[in-house]
């Protein structure tokens, strides 16, 4: 089987998964792109399921604006060249106090089996965890985001050694990336992404028009 076929098999299993009774489907994932860059989000929001792709609402617009500024490519070109995954693939529902519920540890463990298969297939050279939950899963870091954003880390994740560039979550409800030191650290992280050899290989040949047309 080709990597695309193997990824498509993971997607079929995700679509059939009913392991987490509190989760609200459908499962959300990006296309079966055999990329050496792996982006890992936290969990889809309430609207991503209807669009059938991750980061399809307001947080996504902010995220892709970051990537356009750093890499010179628009949303659709980024989606065509980077594999987009998440810690949890179904919408967790709303929390009692407002906002989206954070996936519980059991849900994370169940969904991890799908993510581990994706890592095995992709063998990523660069991982982009987006948000505190994704950072924790990739690096085991539970402290302040300022301790990990703005640097390139090396990590072994599901048996694969890769560089890791952490990003804050682009949610409008978060002020972290809108105030210092978040503004400067995000800028530094995006510069490191643009300078990374795997980003250069992945986006080689992309036209500046891809960003303008997004």
TORSEVEX-546332 format. One record per atom (N, C-alpha, C): atom name; x, y, z. Coordinates in steps of 0.02 Angstrom, whole numbers, plus 50000, padded with zeros to 5 digits. Layout:
BEGIN
+------+-------+-------+-------+
| site |    xx |    yy |    zz |
+------+-------+-------+-------+
|   CA |     X |     Y |     Z |
...
+------+-------+-------+-------+
END
This chain:
BEGIN
+------+-------+-------+-------+
| site |    xx |    yy |    zz |
+------+-------+-------+-------+
|    N | 50042 | 49940 | 50000 |
|   CA | 50000 | 50000 | 50000 |
|    C | 50044 | 50063 | 50000 |
|    N | 50022 | 50113 | 49964 |
|   CA | 50058 | 50177 | 49964 |
|    C | 50043 | 50214 | 50030 |
|    N | 50084 | 50265 | 50047 |
|   CA | 50068 | 50304 | 50107 |
|    C | 49998 | 50335 | 50104 |
|    N | 49978 | 50358 | 50045 |
|   CA | 49911 | 50387 | 50038 |
|    C | 49857 | 50335 | 50054 |
|    N | 49867 | 50274 | 50030 |
|   CA | 49818 | 50221 | 50043 |
|    C | 49817 | 50202 | 50117 |
|    N | 49875 | 50201 | 50148 |
|   CA | 49878 | 50185 | 50219 |
|    C | 49845 | 50239 | 50261 |
|    N | 49856 | 50302 | 50242 |
|   CA | 49823 | 50357 | 50278 |
|    C | 49748 | 50355 | 50267 |
|    N | 49727 | 50339 | 50206 |
|   CA | 49655 | 50334 | 50193 |
|    C | 49624 | 50279 | 50236 |
|    N | 49661 | 50226 | 50249 |
|   CA | 49636 | 50172 | 50292 |
|    C | 49627 | 50197 | 50364 |
|    N | 49674 | 50239 | 50387 |
|   CA | 49667 | 50269 | 50453 |
|    C | 49604 | 50313 | 50455 |
|    N | 49593 | 50351 | 50402 |
|   CA | 49534 | 50394 | 50399 |
|    C | 49469 | 50354 | 50400 |
|    N | 49469 | 50297 | 50367 |
|   CA | 49409 | 50255 | 50370 |
|    C | 49396 | 50229 | 50440 |
|    N | 49450 | 50210 | 50474 |
|   CA | 49442 | 50187 | 50543 |
|    C | 49420 | 50243 | 50589 |
|    N | 49444 | 50303 | 50577 |
|   CA | 49421 | 50361 | 50616 |
|    C | 49347 | 50372 | 50605 |
|    N | 49325 | 50367 | 50543 |
|   CA | 49254 | 50378 | 50528 |
|    C | 49209 | 50327 | 50560 |
|    N | 49235 | 50267 | 50571 |
|   CA | 49195 | 50214 | 50601 |
|    C | 49201 | 50211 | 50677 |
|    N | 49246 | 50251 | 50705 |
|   CA | 49260 | 50246 | 50777 |
|    C | 49202 | 50274 | 50818 |
|    N | 49181 | 50237 | 50869 |
|   CA | 49130 | 50259 | 50916 |
|    C | 49153 | 50245 | 50988 |
|    N | 49218 | 50252 | 50999 |
|   CA | 49247 | 50231 | 51063 |
|    C | 49232 | 50279 | 51120 |
|    N | 49216 | 50342 | 51104 |
|   CA | 49208 | 50393 | 51157 |
|    C | 49137 | 50418 | 51158 |
|    N | 49096 | 50396 | 51205 |
|   CA | 49024 | 50413 | 51204 |
|    C | 49009 | 50487 | 51213 |
|    N | 49054 | 50524 | 51245 |
|   CA | 49041 | 50595 | 51256 |
|    C | 49061 | 50638 | 51196 |
|    N | 49099 | 50610 | 51151 |
|   CA | 49121 | 50648 | 51093 |
|    C | 49065 | 50653 | 51041 |
|    N | 49067 | 50708 | 51003 |
|   CA | 49016 | 50722 | 50952 |
|    C | 49050 | 50718 | 50884 |
|    N | 49031 | 50669 | 50844 |
|   CA | 49060 | 50660 | 50778 |
|    C | 49031 | 50709 | 50727 |
|    N | 49055 | 50706 | 50666 |
|   CA | 49101 | 50656 | 50639 |
|    C | 49174 | 50672 | 50658 |
|    N | 49217 | 50621 | 50649 |
|   CA | 49288 | 50632 | 50658 |
|    C | 49313 | 50679 | 50604 |
|    N | 49360 | 50723 | 50623 |
|   CA | 49386 | 50773 | 50577 |
|    C | 49460 | 50761 | 50564 |
|    N | 49481 | 50765 | 50501 |
|   CA | 49551 | 50758 | 50484 |
|    C | 49563 | 50794 | 50418 |
|    N | 49626 | 50808 | 50405 |
|   CA | 49645 | 50837 | 50341 |
|    C | 49649 | 50783 | 50288 |
|    N | 49669 | 50802 | 50227 |
|   CA | 49675 | 50752 | 50173 |
|    C | 49734 | 50706 | 50185 |
|    N | 49736 | 50651 | 50148 |
|   CA | 49789 | 50600 | 50156 |
|    C | 49852 | 50623 | 50120 |
|    N | 49885 | 50673 | 50148 |
|   CA | 49945 | 50702 | 50118 |
|    C | 50006 | 50669 | 50149 |
|    N | 50048 | 50634 | 50110 |
|   CA | 50107 | 50602 | 50138 |
|    C | 50164 | 50652 | 50150 |
|    N | 50152 | 50698 | 50196 |
|   CA | 50198 | 50753 | 50209 |
|    C | 50246 | 50735 | 50266 |
|    N | 50306 | 50764 | 50264 |
|   CA | 50352 | 50756 | 50319 |
|    C | 50343 | 50811 | 50372 |
|    N | 50294 | 50853 | 50362 |
|   CA | 50274 | 50902 | 50414 |
|    C | 50206 | 50880 | 50441 |
|    N | 50202 | 50873 | 50506 |
|   CA | 50141 | 50852 | 50540 |
|    C | 50118 | 50907 | 50587 |
|    N | 50059 | 50935 | 50574 |
|   CA | 50028 | 50983 | 50619 |
|    C | 49979 | 50947 | 50664 |
|    N | 49983 | 50959 | 50729 |
|   CA | 49939 | 50926 | 50777 |
|    C | 49900 | 50979 | 50816 |
|    N | 49835 | 50982 | 50806 |
|   CA | 49792 | 51027 | 50844 |
|    C | 49767 | 50993 | 50907 |
|    N | 49720 | 51026 | 50940 |
|   CA | 49694 | 50999 | 51003 |
|    C | 49633 | 50955 | 50991 |
|    N | 49581 | 50985 | 50965 |
|   CA | 49519 | 50949 | 50950 |
|    C | 49477 | 50995 | 50906 |
|    N | 49435 | 50968 | 50863 |
|   CA | 49393 | 51012 | 50821 |
|    C | 49343 | 51050 | 50863 |
|    N | 49323 | 51108 | 50836 |
|   CA | 49270 | 51146 | 50868 |
|    C | 49202 | 51123 | 50843 |
|    N | 49151 | 51160 | 50862 |
|   CA | 49082 | 51140 | 50847 |
|    C | 49067 | 51140 | 50772 |
|    N | 49103 | 51180 | 50734 |
|   CA | 49086 | 51188 | 50662 |
|    C | 49129 | 51147 | 50615 |
|    N | 49187 | 51123 | 50639 |
|   CA | 49233 | 51088 | 50595 |
|    C | 49202 | 51025 | 50565 |
|    N | 49161 | 50990 | 50604 |
|   CA | 49130 | 50929 | 50579 |
|    C | 49088 | 50940 | 50517 |
|    N | 49052 | 50996 | 50515 |
|   CA | 49009 | 51010 | 50457 |
|    C | 49051 | 51028 | 50395 |
|    N | 49110 | 51056 | 50406 |
|   CA | 49154 | 51072 | 50350 |
|    C | 49197 | 51013 | 50329 |
|    N | 49207 | 50966 | 50376 |
|   CA | 49245 | 50906 | 50360 |
|    C | 49320 | 50917 | 50356 |
|    N | 49346 | 50969 | 50391 |
|   CA | 49417 | 50979 | 50392 |
|    C | 49436 | 51020 | 50453 |
|    N | 49497 | 51011 | 50479 |
|   CA | 49517 | 51047 | 50540 |
|    C | 49530 | 51121 | 50527 |
|    N | 49524 | 51159 | 50580 |
|   CA | 49537 | 51231 | 50578 |
|    C | 49499 | 51265 | 50521 |
|    N | 49435 | 51251 | 50519 |
|   CA | 49393 | 51277 | 50464 |
|    C | 49352 | 51337 | 50485 |
|    N | 49362 | 51362 | 50546 |
|   CA | 49322 | 51419 | 50568 |
|    C | 49367 | 51476 | 50589 |
|    N | 49348 | 51516 | 50637 |
|   CA | 49383 | 51579 | 50651 |
|    C | 49455 | 51568 | 50674 |
|    N | 49468 | 51519 | 50717 |
|   CA | 49537 | 51505 | 50738 |
|    C | 49579 | 51487 | 50678 |
|    N | 49551 | 51450 | 50632 |
|   CA | 49587 | 51431 | 50572 |
|    C | 49607 | 51491 | 50529 |
|    N | 49563 | 51540 | 50525 |
|   CA | 49581 | 51600 | 50486 |
|    C | 49642 | 51634 | 50515 |
|    N | 49646 | 51636 | 50582 |
|   CA | 49705 | 51665 | 50614 |
|    C | 49766 | 51622 | 50601 |
|    N | 49759 | 51556 | 50608 |
|   CA | 49816 | 51511 | 50599 |
|    C | 49844 | 51517 | 50528 |
|    N | 49800 | 51516 | 50479 |
|   CA | 49824 | 51518 | 50410 |
|    C | 49852 | 51587 | 50391 |
|    N | 49829 | 51638 | 50425 |
|   CA | 49859 | 51704 | 50416 |
|    C | 49931 | 51704 | 50441 |
|    N | 49943 | 51670 | 50498 |
|   CA | 50011 | 51662 | 50522 |
|    C | 50055 | 51627 | 50470 |
|    N | 50030 | 51572 | 50443 |
|   CA | 50069 | 51534 | 50395 |
|    C | 50081 | 51572 | 50330 |
|    N | 50030 | 51610 | 50310 |
|   CA | 50039 | 51650 | 50249 |
|    C | 50095 | 51701 | 50257 |
|    N | 50095 | 51734 | 50316 |
|   CA | 50147 | 51783 | 50329 |
|    C | 50217 | 51752 | 50334 |
|    N | 50220 | 51691 | 50361 |
|   CA | 50286 | 51660 | 50371 |
|    C | 50311 | 51624 | 50309 |
|    N | 50265 | 51590 | 50274 |
|   CA | 50285 | 51545 | 50220 |
|    C | 50266 | 51570 | 50150 |
|    N | 50222 | 51620 | 50148 |
|   CA | 50202 | 51646 | 50083 |
|    C | 50154 | 51603 | 50045 |
|    N | 50119 | 51557 | 50080 |
|   CA | 50070 | 51515 | 50047 |
|    C | 50003 | 51523 | 50083 |
|    N | 49949 | 51516 | 50045 |
|   CA | 49882 | 51522 | 50073 |
|    C | 49857 | 51457 | 50103 |
|    N | 49796 | 51460 | 50127 |
|   CA | 49767 | 51404 | 50163 |
|    C | 49764 | 51340 | 50122 |
|    N | 49738 | 51344 | 50061 |
|   CA | 49729 | 51283 | 50022 |
|    C | 49796 | 51251 | 50004 |
|    N | 49845 | 51292 | 49989 |
|   CA | 49911 | 51265 | 49973 |
|    C | 49942 | 51232 | 50035 |
|    N | 49933 | 51263 | 50093 |
|   CA | 49958 | 51233 | 50155 |
|    C | 49925 | 51165 | 50167 |
|    N | 49860 | 51162 | 50158 |
|   CA | 49824 | 51099 | 50169 |
|    C | 49847 | 51045 | 50120 |
|    N | 49866 | 51065 | 50060 |
|   CA | 49888 | 51016 | 50010 |
|    C | 49958 | 50988 | 50026 |
|    N | 49996 | 51023 | 50067 |
|   CA | 50066 | 51005 | 50077 |
|    C | 50083 | 50983 | 50148 |
|    N | 50039 | 50993 | 50196 |
|   CA | 50052 | 50976 | 50266 |
|    C | 49997 | 50930 | 50292 |
|    N | 50016 | 50877 | 50327 |
|   CA | 49966 | 50832 | 50356 |
|    C | 49940 | 50862 | 50421 |
|    N | 49875 | 50868 | 50426 |
|   CA | 49843 | 50901 | 50484 |
|    C | 49806 | 50849 | 50526 |
|    N | 49826 | 50843 | 50588 |
|   CA | 49798 | 50794 | 50634 |
|    C | 49777 | 50830 | 50698 |
|    N | 49761 | 50793 | 50750 |
|   CA | 49742 | 50823 | 50814 |
|    C | 49746 | 50771 | 50869 |
|    N | 49750 | 50796 | 50930 |
|   CA | 49750 | 50752 | 50989 |
|    C | 49685 | 50713 | 50993 |
|    N | 49629 | 50746 | 50980 |
|   CA | 49563 | 50714 | 50977 |
|    C | 49529 | 50736 | 50913 |
|    N | 49492 | 50689 | 50881 |
|   CA | 49466 | 50703 | 50814 |
|    C | 49393 | 50722 | 50812 |
|    N | 49357 | 50711 | 50866 |
|   CA | 49287 | 50729 | 50869 |
|    C | 49277 | 50788 | 50916 |
|    N | 49224 | 50825 | 50905 |
|   CA | 49209 | 50883 | 50947 |
|    C | 49191 | 50860 | 51018 |
|    N | 49227 | 50885 | 51069 |
|   CA | 49214 | 50862 | 51137 |
|    C | 49149 | 50888 | 51168 |
|    N | 49117 | 50936 | 51135 |
|   CA | 49058 | 50968 | 51165 |
|    C | 49077 | 51028 | 51206 |
|    N | 49027 | 51061 | 51233 |
|   CA | 49039 | 51121 | 51272 |
|    C | 49051 | 51105 | 51346 |
|    N | 49094 | 51145 | 51377 |
|   CA | 49106 | 51138 | 51449 |
|    C | 49051 | 51172 | 51488 |
|    N | 49042 | 51151 | 51549 |
|   CA | 48988 | 51180 | 51590 |
|    C | 48997 | 51254 | 51602 |
|    N | 49059 | 51276 | 51608 |
|   CA | 49072 | 51347 | 51621 |
|    C | 49077 | 51389 | 51558 |
|    N | 49065 | 51359 | 51500 |
|   CA | 49071 | 51394 | 51437 |
|    C | 49134 | 51374 | 51400 |
|    N | 49135 | 51384 | 51336 |
|   CA | 49192 | 51362 | 51296 |
|    C | 49188 | 51288 | 51280 |
|    N | 49236 | 51265 | 51242 |
|   CA | 49237 | 51194 | 51223 |
|    C | 49266 | 51152 | 51279 |
|    N | 49238 | 51093 | 51288 |
|   CA | 49264 | 51047 | 51339 |
|    C | 49332 | 51020 | 51317 |
|    N | 49378 | 51014 | 51364 |
|   CA | 49442 | 50983 | 51351 |
|    C | 49434 | 50907 | 51350 |
|    N | 49461 | 50873 | 51300 |
|   CA | 49457 | 50799 | 51301 |
|    C | 49486 | 50771 | 51366 |
|    N | 49453 | 50719 | 51393 |
|   CA | 49479 | 50691 | 51455 |
|    C | 49535 | 50641 | 51439 |
|    N | 49573 | 50620 | 51490 |
|   CA | 49631 | 50577 | 51477 |
|    C | 49613 | 50512 | 51441 |
|    N | 49556 | 50482 | 51457 |
|   CA | 49536 | 50420 | 51423 |
|    C | 49523 | 50432 | 51349 |
|    N | 49490 | 50487 | 51333 |
|   CA | 49477 | 50503 | 51263 |
|    C | 49542 | 50515 | 51225 |
|    N | 49589 | 50548 | 51257 |
|   CA | 49654 | 50561 | 51225 |
|    C | 49690 | 50496 | 51210 |
|    N | 49689 | 50450 | 51259 |
|   CA | 49722 | 50386 | 51250 |
|    C | 49690 | 50346 | 51193 |
|    N | 49624 | 50345 | 51190 |
|   CA | 49590 | 50308 | 51137 |
|    C | 49607 | 50336 | 51068 |
|    N | 49607 | 50402 | 51062 |
|   CA | 49620 | 50433 | 50997 |
|    C | 49694 | 50429 | 50979 |
|    N | 49736 | 50420 | 51029 |
|   CA | 49808 | 50417 | 51016 |
|    C | 49827 | 50360 | 50970 |
|    N | 49788 | 50307 | 50970 |
|   CA | 49805 | 50250 | 50927 |
|    C | 49803 | 50271 | 50853 |
|    N | 49756 | 50313 | 50834 |
|   CA | 49752 | 50337 | 50765 |
|    C | 49812 | 50382 | 50749 |
|    N | 49828 | 50426 | 50796 |
|   CA | 49884 | 50473 | 50785 |
|    C | 49950 | 50435 | 50780 |
|    N | 49958 | 50383 | 50821 |
|   CA | 50019 | 50343 | 50819 |
|    C | 50027 | 50310 | 50751 |
|    N | 49972 | 50286 | 50722 |
|   CA | 49975 | 50256 | 50655 |
|    C | 49996 | 50308 | 50603 |
|    N | 49969 | 50368 | 50609 |
|   CA | 49987 | 50421 | 50562 |
|    C | 50061 | 50438 | 50566 |
|    N | 50088 | 50442 | 50627 |
|   CA | 50159 | 50456 | 50636 |
|    C | 50201 | 50400 | 50606 |
|    N | 50181 | 50339 | 50616 |
|   CA | 50217 | 50282 | 50587 |
|    C | 50219 | 50286 | 50511 |
|    N | 50164 | 50305 | 50481 |
|   CA | 50161 | 50310 | 50408 |
|    C | 50201 | 50370 | 50382 |
|    N | 50194 | 50427 | 50414 |
|   CA | 50224 | 50489 | 50389 |
|    C | 50298 | 50494 | 50404 |
|    N | 50320 | 50468 | 50462 |
|   CA | 50388 | 50478 | 50486 |
|    C | 50407 | 50552 | 50480 |
|    N | 50371 | 50596 | 50514 |
|   CA | 50382 | 50668 | 50505 |
|    C | 50451 | 50690 | 50527 |
|    N | 50477 | 50739 | 50492 |
|   CA | 50540 | 50771 | 50512 |
|    C | 50528 | 50834 | 50553 |
|    N | 50467 | 50862 | 50547 |
|   CA | 50449 | 50923 | 50583 |
|    C | 50377 | 50916 | 50608 |
|    N | 50368 | 50928 | 50673 |
|   CA | 50301 | 50924 | 50703 |
|    C | 50283 | 50993 | 50730 |
|    N | 50222 | 51014 | 50715 |
|   CA | 50196 | 51080 | 50738 |
|    C | 50138 | 51069 | 50785 |
|    N | 50149 | 51064 | 50850 |
|   CA | 50093 | 51060 | 50897 |
|    C | 50063 | 51129 | 50908 |
|    N | 49997 | 51133 | 50901 |
|   CA | 49962 | 51198 | 50906 |
|    C | 49919 | 51197 | 50969 |
|    N | 49937 | 51237 | 51019 |
|   CA | 49899 | 51241 | 51080 |
|    C | 49929 | 51198 | 51136 |
|    N | 49912 | 51216 | 51198 |
|   CA | 49942 | 51184 | 51256 |
|    C | 49932 | 51109 | 51260 |
|    N | 49873 | 51084 | 51242 |
|   CA | 49860 | 51013 | 51246 |
|    C | 49904 | 50975 | 51197 |
|    N | 49911 | 51000 | 51136 |
|   CA | 49953 | 50967 | 51087 |
|    C | 50026 | 50970 | 51108 |
|    N | 50047 | 51027 | 51134 |
|   CA | 50116 | 51034 | 51159 |
|    C | 50130 | 50982 | 51213 |
|    N | 50083 | 50975 | 51259 |
|   CA | 50091 | 50927 | 51314 |
|    C | 50098 | 50856 | 51287 |
|    N | 50058 | 50838 | 51238 |
|   CA | 50060 | 50770 | 51211 |
|    C | 50125 | 50756 | 51174 |
|    N | 50152 | 50805 | 51139 |
|   CA | 50212 | 50795 | 51099 |
|    C | 50275 | 50799 | 51142 |
|    N | 50279 | 50849 | 51185 |
|   CA | 50340 | 50862 | 51224 |
|    C | 50334 | 50840 | 51297 |
|    N | 50273 | 50826 | 51321 |
|   CA | 50265 | 50813 | 51392 |
|    C | 50270 | 50875 | 51435 |
|    N | 50264 | 50933 | 51404 |
|   CA | 50272 | 50997 | 51439 |
|    C | 50205 | 51023 | 51464 |
|    N | 50200 | 51035 | 51529 |
|   CA | 50139 | 51061 | 51558 |
|    C | 50147 | 51131 | 51588 |
|    N | 50204 | 51161 | 51577 |
|   CA | 50216 | 51227 | 51605 |
|    C | 50195 | 51282 | 51558 |
|    N | 50220 | 51343 | 51570 |
|   CA | 50201 | 51401 | 51529 |
|    C | 50221 | 51391 | 51456 |
|    N | 50179 | 51415 | 51411 |
|   CA | 50194 | 51412 | 51340 |
|    C | 50259 | 51449 | 51324 |
|    N | 50273 | 51502 | 51362 |
|   CA | 50332 | 51542 | 51349 |
|    C | 50396 | 51502 | 51356 |
|    N | 50393 | 51445 | 51391 |
|   CA | 50452 | 51403 | 51399 |
|    C | 50469 | 51362 | 51337 |
|    N | 50421 | 51354 | 51291 |
|   CA | 50433 | 51310 | 51234 |
|    C | 50422 | 51344 | 51166 |
|    N | 50384 | 51397 | 51164 |
|   CA | 50371 | 51431 | 51100 |
|    C | 50428 | 51479 | 51084 |
|    N | 50450 | 51477 | 51022 |
|   CA | 50505 | 51520 | 51001 |
|    C | 50571 | 51483 | 50998 |
|    N | 50569 | 51416 | 51001 |
|   CA | 50629 | 51375 | 50998 |
|    C | 50614 | 51312 | 50958 |
|    N | 50666 | 51281 | 50932 |
|   CA | 50660 | 51216 | 50900 |
|    C | 50681 | 51163 | 50949 |
|    N | 50637 | 51117 | 50965 |
|   CA | 50653 | 51062 | 51010 |
|    C | 50661 | 50998 | 50970 |
|    N | 50697 | 50951 | 50998 |
|   CA | 50704 | 50885 | 50968 |
|    C | 50668 | 50835 | 51013 |
|    N | 50625 | 50794 | 50984 |
|   CA | 50586 | 50748 | 51025 |
|    C | 50577 | 50682 | 50988 |
|    N | 50567 | 50629 | 51028 |
|   CA | 50549 | 50564 | 51001 |
|    C | 50475 | 50555 | 51015 |
|    N | 50436 | 50551 | 50961 |
|   CA | 50363 | 50549 | 50967 |
|    C | 50337 | 50488 | 50931 |
|    N | 50305 | 50443 | 50968 |
|   CA | 50281 | 50380 | 50940 |
|    C | 50335 | 50344 | 50900 |
|    N | 50395 | 50345 | 50928 |
|   CA | 50450 | 50308 | 50898 |
|    C | 50487 | 50343 | 50842 |
|    N | 50470 | 50405 | 50827 |
|   CA | 50501 | 50442 | 50773 |
|    C | 50535 | 50504 | 50801 |
|    N | 50598 | 50515 | 50783 |
|   CA | 50635 | 50575 | 50804 |
|    C | 50620 | 50632 | 50755 |
|    N | 50601 | 50689 | 50783 |
|   CA | 50582 | 50746 | 50740 |
|    C | 50596 | 50811 | 50776 |
|    N | 50605 | 50864 | 50736 |
|   CA | 50607 | 50932 | 50764 |
|    C | 50536 | 50952 | 50781 |
|    N | 50529 | 50994 | 50833 |
|   CA | 50464 | 51017 | 50855 |
|    C | 50466 | 51093 | 50862 |
|    N | 50419 | 51126 | 50828 |
|   CA | 50410 | 51199 | 50835 |
|    C | 50339 | 51209 | 50861 |
|    N | 50333 | 51231 | 50923 |
|   CA | 50268 | 51239 | 50955 |
|    C | 50237 | 51306 | 50937 |
|    N | 50171 | 51306 | 50931 |
|   CA | 50133 | 51367 | 50918 |
|    C | 50077 | 51373 | 50968 |
|    N | 50058 | 51435 | 50985 |
|   CA | 50000 | 51444 | 51029 |
|    C | 49936 | 51428 | 50991 |
|    N | 49883 | 51417 | 51028 |
|   CA | 49819 | 51407 | 50994 |
|    C | 49794 | 51474 | 50968 |
|    N | 49769 | 51476 | 50906 |
|   CA | 49748 | 51540 | 50877 |
|    C | 49677 | 51562 | 50896 |
|    N | 49649 | 51531 | 50946 |
|   CA | 49581 | 51548 | 50966 |
|    C | 49574 | 51622 | 50983 |
|    N | 49518 | 51650 | 50962 |
|   CA | 49504 | 51719 | 50979 |
|    C | 49493 | 51730 | 51054 |
|    N | 49477 | 51675 | 51089 |
|   CA | 49465 | 51680 | 51161 |
|    C | 49531 | 51684 | 51200 |
|    N | 49586 | 51670 | 51167 |
|   CA | 49651 | 51672 | 51200 |
|    C | 49685 | 51738 | 51187 |
|    N | 49715 | 51767 | 51238 |
|   CA | 49752 | 51829 | 51230 |
|    C | 49827 | 51817 | 51227 |
|    N | 49848 | 51754 | 51233 |
|   CA | 49920 | 51740 | 51239 |
|    C | 49959 | 51767 | 51180 |
|    N | 49934 | 51754 | 51119 |
|   CA | 49972 | 51775 | 51060 |
|    C | 49960 | 51848 | 51041 |
|    N | 49921 | 51883 | 51082 |
|   CA | 49905 | 51953 | 51067 |
|    C | 49941 | 52002 | 51114 |
|    N | 49975 | 51975 | 51164 |
|   CA | 50011 | 52017 | 51212 |
|    C | 50082 | 51990 | 51221 |
|    N | 50127 | 52032 | 51246 |
|   CA | 50195 | 52009 | 51259 |
|    C | 50198 | 51965 | 51322 |
|    N | 50242 | 51915 | 51323 |
|   CA | 50293 | 51899 | 51273 |
|    C | 50267 | 51858 | 51214 |
|    N | 50201 | 51843 | 51214 |
|   CA | 50174 | 51799 | 51163 |
|    C | 50184 | 51825 | 51092 |
|    N | 50177 | 51891 | 51083 |
|   CA | 50185 | 51920 | 51016 |
|    C | 50254 | 51905 | 50989 |
|    N | 50305 | 51920 | 51029 |
|   CA | 50374 | 51910 | 51007 |
|    C | 50392 | 51837 | 50999 |
|    N | 50368 | 51794 | 51044 |
|   CA | 50384 | 51723 | 51041 |
|    C | 50350 | 51690 | 50980 |
|    N | 50289 | 51710 | 50966 |
|   CA | 50255 | 51684 | 50906 |
|    C | 50293 | 51705 | 50844 |
|    N | 50313 | 51768 | 50841 |
|   CA | 50351 | 51792 | 50783 |
|    C | 50415 | 51752 | 50774 |
|    N | 50448 | 51737 | 50830 |
|   CA | 50510 | 51698 | 50826 |
|    C | 50495 | 51626 | 50803 |
|    N | 50441 | 51597 | 50828 |
|   CA | 50424 | 51528 | 50808 |
|    C | 50409 | 51524 | 50734 |
|    N | 50372 | 51573 | 50708 |
|   CA | 50356 | 51573 | 50637 |
|    C | 50418 | 51585 | 50594 |
|    N | 50465 | 51624 | 50618 |
|   CA | 50528 | 51633 | 50582 |
|    C | 50567 | 51567 | 50580 |
|    N | 50568 | 51532 | 50636 |
|   CA | 50603 | 51467 | 50638 |
|    C | 50569 | 51417 | 50591 |
|    N | 50503 | 51420 | 50586 |
|   CA | 50467 | 51377 | 50539 |
|    C | 50488 | 51393 | 50468 |
|    N | 50488 | 51457 | 50451 |
|   CA | 50506 | 51477 | 50383 |
|    C | 50577 | 51457 | 50365 |
|    N | 50622 | 51456 | 50415 |
|   CA | 50692 | 51440 | 50402 |
|    C | 50707 | 51366 | 50406 |
|    N | 50659 | 51325 | 50427 |
|   CA | 50673 | 51254 | 50437 |
|    C | 50683 | 51219 | 50369 |
|    N | 50733 | 51176 | 50363 |
|   CA | 50745 | 51142 | 50299 |
|    C | 50685 | 51103 | 50273 |
|    N | 50646 | 51073 | 50317 |
|   CA | 50588 | 51035 | 50294 |
|    C | 50534 | 51080 | 50265 |
|    N | 50526 | 51139 | 50293 |
|   CA | 50479 | 51187 | 50265 |
|    C | 50502 | 51209 | 50195 |
|    N | 50567 | 51219 | 50188 |
|   CA | 50593 | 51238 | 50122 |
|    C | 50580 | 51183 | 50071 |
|    N | 50589 | 51119 | 50091 |
|   CA | 50576 | 51064 | 50044 |
|    C | 50502 | 51057 | 50029 |
|    N | 50461 | 51064 | 50081 |
|   CA | 50389 | 51053 | 50074 |
|    C | 50357 | 51106 | 50029 |
|    N | 50379 | 51168 | 50036 |
|   CA | 50346 | 51223 | 49999 |
|    C | 50387 | 51246 | 49939 |
|    N | 50437 | 51208 | 49920 |
|   CA | 50475 | 51225 | 49860 |
|    C | 50429 | 51225 | 49800 |
|    N | 50433 | 51276 | 49760 |
|   CA | 50391 | 51281 | 49700 |
|    C | 50323 | 51311 | 49712 |
|    N | 50305 | 51326 | 49775 |
|   CA | 50241 | 51359 | 49788 |
|    C | 50243 | 51430 | 49761 |
|    N | 50190 | 51451 | 49729 |
|   CA | 50188 | 51517 | 49699 |
|    C | 50164 | 51569 | 49750 |
|    N | 50193 | 51630 | 49750 |
|   CA | 50166 | 51683 | 49793 |
|    C | 50092 | 51695 | 49780 |
|    N | 50068 | 51679 | 49721 |
|   CA | 49997 | 51688 | 49706 |
|    C | 49954 | 51643 | 49749 |
|    N | 49982 | 51587 | 49773 |
|   CA | 49944 | 51543 | 49816 |
|    C | 49921 | 51579 | 49879 |
|    N | 49963 | 51623 | 49903 |
|   CA | 49944 | 51661 | 49963 |
|    C | 49893 | 51715 | 49945 |
|    N | 49904 | 51749 | 49889 |
|   CA | 49858 | 51803 | 49871 |
|    C | 49788 | 51777 | 49856 |
|    N | 49784 | 51716 | 49828 |
|   CA | 49720 | 51690 | 49806 |
|    C | 49681 | 51656 | 49862 |
|    N | 49712 | 51648 | 49920 |
|   CA | 49678 | 51610 | 49974 |
|    C | 49621 | 51650 | 50003 |
+------+-------+-------+-------+
END
